[in-house]
């Protein structure tokens, strides 16, 4: 019984460690031009952050999910485009690249 319990605890700990490592691998950092999708890009009816980067010679826009991090940072890009660094994860929603930011900062 004691051995079975130890085995279950070991497998659980190992699973947690592997999942944590995968989450860290999924972290992505983007640097590019931050803009407001309403004010600067004229694409949406309400303000939202976006970051445009260059990938393989093409400009690609990532729409930043409207969460607490993006709401707090929005004043930086609503006044006009600004170079920014975004840290987070990428997902796709309705064919658009959506970036879930955990950190947004202005760069030079």
Buried (B, 14 or more C-beta within 10 A) or exposed (E): EEEEEEEEEEEEEEEEEEEEEEEEEEEBEBBBBBBBBBBBBEEEEEBBBBBBBEEEEEEEBBBBBBEEBBEEBBEBBBEEBBBBBBBBBEEEEEEEBBBBBEEBEEEE
